[in-house]
């Protein structure tokens, strides 16, 4: 009887002949399947998702987010205000410097994630003009951590075709650190996979003042015809596209004197997580949110 019922359920009627025909039951969607899989019908997305195998764990939150991305619309330039190292350490009853050490892991992860996803420029706010107000011991340790990183990781930059570029005032940076920065800048100057811009001894207002000084010293500049594009060539970031996306950690809603000229039309994404807790999941969330926004640059969108 049960077999006959199963057979009956598996048969249907041909509306033309009236004869019984087998019916293929509808396949229910697997819970593990992504709800939005952009690789379907998109060869470039499929290629990029394939390249992430081994980097993103199957079935993870990262995989779910990556499946929603449109890899043809990845922002070219992402800038990051890495904030919250000290508070991260304080929350764990650790010295502030341990927060900076833990933050180094986040730097490595965001560089690798950005490169794998196709970001072309990554600017990291590593040391501001205002950071000189901090305790001398903390400052010296910060510079030492950077120097150690450059000595240990310069081969990684070269192997992966990453270019290092420093923006900010080099005057005031410890001489041993400056030598390492200039050495790695020279070694990687022809690399084109990803540009890593370290904002060191940097201030947005100072950058604009320095640009004005350079323009005034340039005898070929005519104040009557000087426009935004020409002025941009005097900034520390000359030759780079403006940031499309600005990420800030620790939940603070301010730009902290960072890239004031360049972020005029950048999308801003803020997470309450402290920088040492920032991982590829957060980066993917920021990119996905960026892609869901409408960038109008003061214009209006045409009617659909």
C-alpha positions, -999 to +999 in steps of 0.1 A: +000+000+000+028+024+010+047+016-022+016+023-043+011+057-025+048+066-032+044+056-068+012+076-071+029+107-057+057+102-082+033+102-112+015+130-129-008+134-158+001+146-193-024+174-200-024+165-237-026+126-237-041+120-203-015+093-196+005+090-164+041+104-165+068+105-139+073+137-120+106+149-107+101+162-071+112+197-064+146+198-046+145+218-014+172+244-010+201+233+013+205+254+044+243+255+036+237+271+002+243+309+001+212+330-002+229+354-026+255+338-048+270+363-072+291+337-089+261+325-108+261+340-143+292+361-134+324+346-146+346+372-129+329+367-095+333+329-100+370+334-107+375+356-077+356+333-053+377+304-066+408+323-058+397+327-022+396+289-016+419+280+012+418+316+025+381+317+035+368+287+055+338+270+038+305+275+056+319+305+076+305+340+080+333+352+058+322+329+030+286+341+033+297+377+030+321+370+001+293+353-018+273+386-017+301+408-031+302+421-066+339+418-073+337+441-103+328+469-078+355+465-052+367+500-041+401+509-055+413+528-025+404+519+011+417+541+040+417+529+076+418+547+109+432+520+132+418+531+166+413+514+200+446+496+207+450+512+241+414+506+251+416+470+239+446+465+263+430+484+292+399+462+289+422+432+295+443+448+322+473+448+299+499+476+292+489+498+263+518+486+242+503+451+242+473+466+223+497+479+197+514+444+194+480+428+190+470+454+164+499+443+142+481+411+135+451+431+122+474+451+099+487+418+084+452+405+079+437+436+064+467+438+039+462+402+028+424+405+026+426+437+006+451+423-018+431+391-024+399+410-030+414+433-055+419+466-036+446+486-053+455+512-025+453+507+012+461+537+034+467+530+071+467+558+097+496+545+117+510+576+136+494+610+136+510+644+145+489+643+176+504+610+187+536+627+199+516+638+230+516+602+242+541+588+268+577+587+254+580+550+262+549+542+242+561+563+213+595+547+212+580+512+213+556+521+185+585+531+163+605+500+172+575+478+163+573+494+129+611+490+124+609+453+133+580+448+110+598+463+080+629+442+086+609+410+090+582+415+063+600+433+035+604+399+017+567+393+019+561+427+003+585+419-025+572+384-031+536+395-033+543+426-054+532+450-027+545+486-029+552+506+003+546+543+003+550+567+032+529+598+035+534+625+061+563+646+073+595+625+074+612+651+096+609+639+132+607+602+124+636+583+142+665+580+118+668+542+121+631+538+112+633+564+084+662+544+069+642+512+069+612+530+054+632+545+026+650+511+020+617+492+016+601+520-004+630+517-029+629+479-030+591+479-038+588+510-059+580+490-091+555+467-075+519+471-087+497+445-069+488+466-039+500+500-027+503+501+011+504+538+022+515+543+058+504+577+072+533+585+096+538+617+115+507+627+095+481+654+099+455+664+073+457+701+080+495+700+079+494+682+045+472+710+030+495+737+045+526+719+030+508+716-003+502+754-003+538+761+005+549+738-024+525+755-048+538+790-037+574+779-043+565+766-077+571+795-101+548+780-128+517+782-106+491+808-116+467+815-087+441+826-112+440+792-129+450+769-101+422+742-097+416+712-075+432+687-099+464+708-101+465+714-064+462+677-057+496+672-073+511+690-043+496+667-017+515+638-001+491+615-020+499+629-055+492+603-081+469+582-060+431+580-064+410+595-036+397+569-011+364+554-020+359+539+015+371+551+049+369+525+077+372+535+114+373+511+144+364+517+180+331+533+173+343+569+172+324+592+148+352+616+137+379+616+110+407+627+134+425+650+109+430+622+084+431+628+046+408+659+050+412+668+013+410+633-001+379+619+017+355+646+005+333+620-012+345+588+006+319+565+021+325+560+058+320+528+077+324+526+114+326+495+137+325+495+175+352+468+176+387+479+186+415+476+160+431+444+175+398+426+170+394+437+133+395+407+110+386+398+074+350+394+085+348+431+093+366+441+061+341+421+040+312+437+060+326+471+052+329+463+014+294+449+013+279+479+030+299+501+006+284+483-024+249+488-011+252+526-011+244+551-039+274+573-047+260+604-063+288+630-058+262+657-052+242+647-083+208+629-085+204+594-099+185+591-132+151+575-129+150+537-133 
